[in-house]
């Protein structure tokens, strides 16, 4: 009937074409594009040598101040000079960690943290019998005060859950540093400070200094740290603790090495964790905060964890 029709071809869709005509696969194209993006190598973040050396120098200054300051501590009013040194480190800790973590209610968290630091130092200096139980109550009270303080303003109340973690970390950090004051009041506590903080300081200095020269192998491309520095820093810190233990009452090289390993490992892990946190904030697009405060966060956090570790090790090996 129609001259243009092919009478030999069967009616309906072709078996090769299927019922529907072929169209480009948008899902497949998108998937292939994602796979190509994943295959592209991530450009590693450059390790800034001068910055790594500056952080190493800051860690060394912290270790020297906390170790030699402990030698000046004595009974009664003689505890105040070292308490002043610890308070200065606590204030630096509050500054660095609030600027780095940027909790939603920053002024409230910072104010509560400073008040907690003062209360913790008083609880470490004033009691007749030295102990950490008053510090635990101060930590609990500081955390509750930080949470309650954020409930007064509507804008802070809406984001109080977001700031719980940072509030807890900052409060625990300043209270942990106050354990050094308690430790100076214990028999052979000053020796424990020398061993533990000496190991932690050496570990941080070696790790940062080696990163400035040879940051390898990289943990993550976005994290400007190398695994060799962290491992060697912990090992050298442990060895230094063993050497110091030969000259400290209550220690021998073996026990000092164990104590130093715990302190150096704890400080190194916290220091590394702060670099991961900073890289995560940068990838999330958070606005950069005070430059110097962000880079003080690692060493300050490392010594904040090494302080209660020193107290725990002194209880285990010196009592």
Phi and psi in degrees as a GROMACS rama.xvg file:
@    title "Ramachandran Plot"
@    xaxis  label "Phi"
@    yaxis  label "Psi"
@TYPE xy
-107.153  120.266  UNK-2
-62.9797  -29.9447  UNK-3
-78.0887  -11.4231  UNK-4
-78.5839  144.082  UNK-5
-95.5702  108.507  UNK-6
-70.0363  -21.6855  UNK-7
-80.1758  -19.3457  UNK-8
-85.5295  130.002  UNK-9
-67.7639  148.414  UNK-10
-70.745  157  UNK-11
99.6187  177.884  UNK-12
-70.5748  151.468  UNK-13
-70.7855  147.312  UNK-14
-66.816  -30.7018  UNK-15
-73.8132  -34.9523  UNK-16
-86.0511  -20.5706  UNK-17
81.8158  179.779  UNK-18
-68.9371  -40.9872  UNK-19
-101.235  145.165  UNK-20
-68.4432  150.568  UNK-21
-69.3202  136.692  UNK-22
-128.645  157.262  UNK-23
-61.5192  138.366  UNK-24
-84.7682  105.217  UNK-25
-68.4967  -38.4778  UNK-26
-64.1583  -43.7188  UNK-27
-64.3311  -40.3009  UNK-28
-63.5381  -42.6559  UNK-29
-64.5842  -38.9055  UNK-30
-66.3083  -41.6149  UNK-31
-64.2084  -36.9803  UNK-32
-65.0365  -40.436  UNK-33
-64.6674  -39.9189  UNK-34
-64.8198  -37.8469  UNK-35
-65.5278  -37.7978  UNK-36
-65.8622  -38.4764  UNK-37
-66.6549  -31.7698  UNK-38
-73.638  -19.7923  UNK-39
-68.5169  129.879  UNK-40
-66.9625  141.247  UNK-41
-83.7888  127.867  UNK-42
-68.8715  119.48  UNK-43
-67.6654  147.911  UNK-44
-70.5381  136.761  UNK-45
-70.8118  136.524  UNK-46
-84.2914  118.374  UNK-47
-86.1271  112.054  UNK-48
-65.1024  -46.1637  UNK-49
-63.7616  -36.1517  UNK-50
-65.6287  -43.4816  UNK-51
-61.8612  -40.6039  UNK-52
-66.8962  -36.758  UNK-53
-65.7352  -40.4129  UNK-54
-65.9403  -39.0271  UNK-55
-61.8757  -41.8641  UNK-56
-65.0696  -38.6045  UNK-57
-64.6823  -41.5962  UNK-58
-62.2978  -39.2418  UNK-59
-64.4456  -41.3241  UNK-60
-63.7353  -41.4041  UNK-61
-60.5752  -46.4278  UNK-62
-61.964  -44.8467  UNK-63
-62.7999  -45.019  UNK-64
-63.6608  -44.0374  UNK-65
-73.1966  -33.852  UNK-66
-75.5543  -51.1146  UNK-67
-73.204  -28.6613  UNK-68
-63.9384  -33.3262  UNK-69
-65.5842  -25.8605  UNK-70
-70.219  -20.5064  UNK-71
-87.2123  -9.5629  UNK-72
-73.2252  143.512  UNK-73
-149.48  -172.361  UNK-74
-73.3279  154.263  UNK-75
66.173  -131.68  UNK-76
-65.5768  -17.3041  UNK-77
-69.8458  -8.91745  UNK-78
-78.6689  -20.0456  UNK-79
-64.4153  -39.4168  UNK-80
-58.4906  -44.2608  UNK-81
-70.4871  -34.2949  UNK-82
-61.746  -34.2273  UNK-83
-67.3031  -40.141  UNK-84
-61.8808  -46.3999  UNK-85
-63.134  -39.8682  UNK-86
-61.6949  -40.0438  UNK-87
-60.8333  -41.7899  UNK-88
-66.3546  -38.7421  UNK-89
-62.0738  -41.35  UNK-90
-65.3101  -39.1498  UNK-91
-62.9922  -38.8316  UNK-92
-61.5766  -46.1367  UNK-93
-61.7942  -44.4824  UNK-94
-60.8703  -49.8427  UNK-95
-65.6579  -45.2733  UNK-96
-76.9608  -32.2694  UNK-97
-71.3248  -37.7711  UNK-98
-69.7046  -32.2335  UNK-99
-80.0734  -46.0234  UNK-100
-82.3087  -24.2285  UNK-101
49.3543  64.5685  UNK-102
-63.7731  152.755  UNK-103
-54.6784  -43.0622  UNK-104
-103.325  65.9001  UNK-105
-58.3153  -47.6394  UNK-106
-60.2674  -38.9185  UNK-107
-66.0839  -47.1561  UNK-108
-62.9453  -43.0352  UNK-109
-64.7314  -42.4655  UNK-110
-63.8845  -45.193  UNK-111
-63.9051  -38.6345  UNK-112
-65.2478  -41.4048  UNK-113
-64.3313  -43.6882  UNK-114
-62.2221  -38.2192  UNK-115
-65.5693  -38.4791  UNK-116
-61.607  -45.2743  UNK-117
-63.1038  -43.6174  UNK-118
-65.5531  -38.8913  UNK-119
-66.1017  -41.5431  UNK-120
-64.5184  -40.2039  UNK-121
-64.2555  -40.0793  UNK-122
-68.4358  -22.7346  UNK-123
-85.0917  -29.0267  UNK-124
-90.8957  -41.6886  UNK-125
-79.8891  -38.5138  UNK-126
-59.1544  148.54  UNK-127
-67.1583  -41.0363  UNK-128
-104.98  122.787  UNK-129
-74.7144  138.149  UNK-130
-171.166  168.395  UNK-131
-97.0723  -5.82352  UNK-132
-60.8518  -43.9396  UNK-133
-59.4513  -32.2096  UNK-134
-67.5375  -34.0527  UNK-135
-64.4658  -40.9326  UNK-136
-66.4162  -37.2893  UNK-137
-64.6011  -41.6546  UNK-138
-62.4339  -43.7665  UNK-139
-63.4258  -45.2675  UNK-140
-64.1158  -39.0966  UNK-141
-65.04  -40.7938  UNK-142
-65.5257  -44.9986  UNK-143
-63.6095  -39.3438  UNK-144
-63.6266  -38.2621  UNK-145
-65.4454  -39.6366  UNK-146
-69.1987  -46.3742  UNK-147
-64.584  -38.5319  UNK-148
-62.5652  -25.1509  UNK-149
-87.2059  -2.54515  UNK-150
-91.7006  -6.02974  UNK-151
-79.3037  -37.0317  UNK-152
-98.6742  138.721  UNK-153
-62.3463  -40.2816  UNK-154
-67.758  -33.3412  UNK-155
-77.129  -36.0749  UNK-156
-63.2894  -34.0228  UNK-157
-69.2485  -22.9619  UNK-158
-118.497  21.7994  UNK-159
-65.1351  -32.6988  UNK-160
-63.3696  -36.5357  UNK-161
-65.0559  -30.779  UNK-162
-94.6663  -1.0909  UNK-163
-61.0163  -45.5938  UNK-164
-63.4698  -47.496  UNK-165
-66.8486  -37.3732  UNK-166
-61.8126  -44.8038  UNK-167
-63.9428  -43.8037  UNK-168
-62.3986  -44.1627  UNK-169
-67.9419  -42.5106  UNK-170
-64.2105  -46.1491  UNK-171
-64.2516  -34.2203  UNK-172
-63.638  -46.7412  UNK-173
-69.41  -34.2957  UNK-174
-69.9764  -37.9892  UNK-175
-61.7784  -38.8273  UNK-176
-64.8896  -29.672  UNK-177
-68.7763  -17.0896  UNK-178
-64.6173  -21.1634  UNK-179
-63.9574  -36.1277  UNK-180
-66.2693  -42.9757  UNK-181
-61.5578  -39.1167  UNK-182
-65.6858  -33.3351  UNK-183
-66.9999  -17.355  UNK-184
-92.6059  -2.86487  UNK-185
-94.7162  152.046  UNK-186
-60.4826  129.113  UNK-187
61.937  16.4907  UNK-188
-68.9723  -36.4977  UNK-189
-63.4538  -37.0718  UNK-190
-64.3129  -37.435  UNK-191
-64.5817  -37.1102  UNK-192
-63.1116  -42.8219  UNK-193
-61.6786  -45.1214  UNK-194
-68.1267  -50.7698  UNK-195
-70.1701  -51.0092  UNK-196
-71.3037  -28.5863  UNK-197
-63.2793  -45.0516  UNK-198
-64.6236  -43.3141  UNK-199
-64.1244  -43.3438  UNK-200
-63.4535  -44.491  UNK-201
-62.7375  -41.5026  UNK-202
-60.7323  -44.8436  UNK-203
-67.7688  -42.253  UNK-204
-65.0971  -46.2978  UNK-205
-63.6072  -43.9507  UNK-206
-61.6564  -47.5002  UNK-207
-69.0751  -40.3065  UNK-208
-65.3391  -40.3277  UNK-209
-68.6866  -34.8597  UNK-210
-61.3719  -30.912  UNK-211
-69.9554  -19.4764  UNK-212
-107.023  -43.5301  UNK-213
-150.078  84.0205  UNK-214
-85.9349  84.4661  UNK-215
-147.705  147.006  UNK-216
-75.4803  148.152  UNK-217
-72.1405  133.888  UNK-218
-67.3497  -49.7765  UNK-219
-142.731  148.553  UNK-220
-59.5672  -30.776  UNK-221
-82.8034  -10.5113  UNK-222
-105.152  115.511  UNK-223
-80.9861  56.7095  UNK-224
-135.207  151.805  UNK-225
-115.593  146.929  UNK-226
-69.4317  -31.5965  UNK-227
-62.2378  -41.1213  UNK-228
-64.3732  -41.3607  UNK-229
-65.1664  -44.3354  UNK-230
-68.4023  -48.997  UNK-231
-64.5631  -36.8363  UNK-232
-60.6115  -44.3846  UNK-233
-65.1547  -40.7612  UNK-234
-66.4271  -45.3934  UNK-235
-67.9476  -37.8209  UNK-236
-60.6608  -39.8592  UNK-237
-64.8317  -42.3289  UNK-238
-64.0393  -40.6953  UNK-239
-62.9776  -40.2152  UNK-240
-61.8646  -39.2399  UNK-241
-63.9164  -39.6807  UNK-242
-66.8583  -43.8887  UNK-243
-62.7066  -36.4421  UNK-244
-61.5368  -22.5441  UNK-245
-67.0164  -23.264  UNK-246
-113.76  8.79362  UNK-247
-111.772  134.215  UNK-248
-65.6198  133.802  UNK-249
93.1375  -9.70043  UNK-250
-118.74  156.536  UNK-251
-129.436  168.994  UNK-252
-56.058  -36.1609  UNK-253
-67.5136  -51.1417  UNK-254
-66.1281  -37.4114  UNK-255
-65.5706  -35.6011  UNK-256
-65.0834  -40.2623  UNK-257
-64.9998  -46.1868  UNK-258
-61.6946  -43.516  UNK-259
-65.3901  -36.8075  UNK-260
-62.3598  -43.3811  UNK-261
-63.187  -47.3348  UNK-262
-66.6991  -45.686  UNK-263
-65.7108  -41.786  UNK-264
-64.3876  -42.2023  UNK-265
-63.8186  -45.2312  UNK-266
-64.3265  -40.9695  UNK-267
-65.8044  -40.2926  UNK-268
-66.4669  -41.7826  UNK-269
-65.2319  -41.8949  UNK-270
-60.6075  -42.9297  UNK-271
-67.2253  -39.1873  UNK-272
-62.505  -34.6249  UNK-273
-66.2564  -33.2532  UNK-274
-68.2919  -38.2852  UNK-275
-63.0156  -42.1931  UNK-276
-63.4182  -41.937  UNK-277
-64.2561  -41.2883  UNK-278
-64.0929  -39.2066  UNK-279
-63.632  -39.8119  UNK-280
-66.2219  -37.0291  UNK-281
-68.1159  -40.2866  UNK-282
-66.3649  -31.7289  UNK-283
-75.9398  -7.56055  UNK-284
84.1141  17.4475  UNK-285
-67.2869  144.179  UNK-286
-67.1185  135.001  UNK-287
-64.4448  145.178  UNK-288
-108.925  -163.433  UNK-289
-52.3519  120.988  UNK-290
-62.8818  -51.0613  UNK-291
-67.4058  -34.1949  UNK-292
-66.8708  -39.1944  UNK-293
-63.2358  -35.3026  UNK-294
-87.0698  -10.1216  UNK-295
-83.9765  -11.8073  UNK-296
-61.4223  -43.1858  UNK-297
-62.8728  -57.544  UNK-298
-60.0391  -39.233  UNK-299
-63.8694  -42.7404  UNK-300
-65.4588  -36.5206  UNK-301
-63.0167  -44.475  UNK-302
-71.4595  -30.0437  UNK-303
-64.2364  -33.6469  UNK-304
-83.8387  -31.1671  UNK-305
-68.1921  -27.3608  UNK-306
-63.9386  -54.8838  UNK-307
-66.2962  -27.3341  UNK-308
-63.9393  -38.7424  UNK-309
-63.3937  -41.3839  UNK-310
-63.8313  -44.7289  UNK-311
-63.4976  -42.7485  UNK-312
-65.5443  -35.5754  UNK-313
-66.3571  -36.6327  UNK-314
-65.6258  -38.4994  UNK-315
-75.2294  -37.5636  UNK-316
-106.688  -17.6144  UNK-317
-113.588  3.52956  UNK-318
